[in-house]
Amino acid sequence: MHSTDTAVLMIRLIVGLTMVVHGVNHAFGGGRIAGTAGWFDSLGLRPGHVQAWMSVLVEIGCGLALAVGFLGPLAAGGLLGTMAVAGVIEHRTHGFFVFRNGFEYVLMIAVVVTATAVSGVGLASVDHALGLSGLTGWAGLALCLGVGLGGAALLLVVCWRPGSVHPPAAEFTDSTEVDVDATTRGDQ
């Protein structure tokens, strides 16, 4: 294994497992699926329960696939799509900085997963063991962007209704989501 393979392995493990934990939190943390669904409804994503389950499945499934290096460009594409949707729906209007709920964090994850699609998942991967390591470079990038941005665009066109945004009911508030503005003001 070369140093590049080790670096890609480290990136895959940290980013992939971070996304797994994020998906598990959407399913079982705070308000559980009902809380995540209510939050998605409040952002204009319809139907909220379907969107909640889809986000959980994509974050856990693609996060695990990226971590072990299985179908690298597809896994990266799924995570890129998730970050693109989050960036458009929730973070873009808050500016750049994550401490203001901006798009800094989702941009970084999107770029890192896209870079793994370009570089390939390395020798320490399921793809390498199965002889699937040929999808790198331009082909890996095209597959990642097609799945990620194409899927995100389709989801936004079909399911996002920003004009129908309503605040979530108190019982559906996902207590695991941090009100960054309140944190900055010292309310929490």
C-alpha positions in Angstrom: 0.0 0.0 0.0 1.3 3.5 -0.9 0.9 6.6 1.3 -2.0 7.8 -1.0 -3.9 4.6 -0.3 -3.4 5.2 3.4 -4.6 8.8 3.1 -7.7 7.8 1.1 -8.5 5.1 3.6 -8.3 7.6 6.5 -10.6 10.0 4.6 -13.1 7.2 3.7 -13.2 5.9 7.2 -13.7 9.3 8.9 -16.2 10.8 6.4 -18.0 7.6 5.8 -18.5 6.8 9.4 -19.4 10.4 10.2 -22.2 10.1 7.7 -23.3 6.8 9.3 -23.5 8.4 12.7 -25.4 11.3 11.2 -27.9 8.9 9.7 -28.2 6.9 12.9 -28.9 10.2 14.7 -31.7 11.1 12.3 -33.2 7.7 13.0 -32.7 7.3 16.7 -31.5 10.5 18.3 -33.6 13.3 19.7 -37.0 13.2 18.0 -36.2 10.0 16.1 -37.8 9.5 12.7 -40.8 11.5 13.7 -38.7 14.5 14.7 -36.6 14.3 11.5 -39.8 14.0 9.4 -41.2 17.1 11.2 -38.0 19.0 10.6 -38.0 18.1 6.9 -41.6 19.1 6.6 -40.7 22.4 8.2 -38.1 22.9 5.5 -40.6 22.2 2.7 -39.5 18.6 1.9 -42.6 16.5 1.2 -43.6 13.9 2.5 -41.5 14.3 5.6 -41.6 10.7 6.7 -40.4 9.4 3.3 -37.7 12.0 3.2 -36.6 11.1 6.7 -36.3 7.4 5.9 -34.6 8.1 2.6 -32.0 10.4 4.3 -31.3 7.7 7.0 -30.9 5.0 4.4 -28.6 7.0 2.1 -26.5 8.4 4.9 -26.0 5.0 6.6 -25.8 2.9 3.4 -23.5 5.2 1.4 -21.5 6.1 4.5 -20.8 2.4 5.2 -20.1 1.8 1.5 -17.6 4.7 1.4 -16.0 3.6 4.6 -15.3 0.1 3.3 -14.6 1.3 -0.2 -17.5 -0.5 -2.0 -18.8 1.0 -5.2 -16.8 4.2 -4.4 -18.2 6.6 -7.0 -21.8 5.6 -6.3 -21.4 5.9 -2.5 -19.7 9.2 -3.0 -22.5 10.3 -5.3 -25.2 9.4 -2.7 -23.4 11.5 -0.1 -22.8 14.3 -2.5 -26.5 14.4 -3.2 -27.4 14.5 0.4 -25.0 17.4 1.0 -26.3 19.2 -2.1 -29.9 19.0 -0.9 -28.9 20.1 2.6 -26.9 23.0 1.2 -29.8 24.2 -1.0 -32.6 23.8 1.4 -31.1 24.7 4.8 -27.6 26.2 4.6 -27.2 28.5 1.6 -29.3 31.3 3.0 -27.1 31.5 6.1 -23.8 32.4 4.4 -20.6 30.5 4.5 -19.7 29.8 8.2 -21.0 26.7 9.9 -21.3 28.5 13.3 -24.0 30.6 11.5 -25.6 27.4 10.0 -23.9 28.2 6.7 -22.8 25.9 4.0 -19.2 25.5 5.1 -19.6 21.9 6.5 -21.8 20.5 3.7 -19.4 22.0 1.1 -16.4 20.4 2.7 -18.1 16.9 2.8 -19.3 17.3 -0.8 -15.8 18.2 -2.0 -14.1 15.4 -0.1 -16.5 12.7 -1.2 -16.3 13.9 -4.8 -12.5 13.8 -4.6 -12.6 10.2 -3.5 -14.7 9.4 -6.6 -11.9 10.9 -8.7 -9.0 9.4 -6.8 -10.6 6.0 -6.3 -11.0 4.3 -3.0 -7.5 2.8 -2.9 -6.0 -0.6 -2.4 -7.5 -1.2 1.1 -11.1 -1.4 -0.3 -13.8 -3.9 -1.3 -13.6 -2.4 -4.8 -10.0 -3.3 -5.1 -10.6 -6.8 -3.7 -13.4 -7.3 -6.3 -11.4 -5.8 -9.2 -13.7 -2.8 -9.5 -11.1 -0.2 -9.0 -11.2 1.0 -12.6 -13.9 3.6 -12.0 -11.7 6.5 -11.1 -10.6 9.8 -12.8 -13.1 11.3 -15.2 -15.4 8.2 -15.1 -15.6 8.2 -11.3 -16.2 12.0 -11.3 -19.0 11.7 -13.9 -20.7 8.9 -12.0 -20.5 10.7 -8.7 -21.8 14.0 -10.2 -24.5 12.2 -12.2 -25.8 10.3 -9.2 -25.3 13.1 -6.6 -26.3 16.2 -8.4 -28.7 14.5 -10.7 -30.4 12.8 -7.7 -30.4 16.0 -5.7 -32.0 18.0 -8.6 -34.7 15.4 -9.1 -35.5 15.3 -5.4 -35.7 19.1 -5.2 -38.0 19.3 -8.3 -40.3 16.6 -7.2 -40.4 17.0 -3.4 -39.3 20.5 -2.3 -42.1 22.9 -1.7 -40.4 26.0 -0.1 -43.6 28.0 -0.2 -45.4 25.5 2.0 -42.9 25.7 4.9 -44.6 25.5 8.3 -42.8 25.5 11.7 -42.6 22.0 13.1 -45.0 21.0 15.9 -43.3 21.0 19.2 -43.6 17.2 19.6 -41.7 16.8 16.3 -38.8 19.1 16.9 -35.6 17.2 16.5 -33.7 18.2 19.6 -30.5 16.9 18.1 -30.4 19.8 15.6 -28.7 22.8 17.1 -30.1 26.3 16.7 -26.8 27.9 15.7 -28.1 31.4 16.0 -29.3 30.8 19.6 -25.9 29.2 20.4 -24.1 32.2 19.1 -26.4 34.5 21.1 -25.9 32.4 24.2 -29.6 31.3 24.5 -28.6 27.6 24.9 
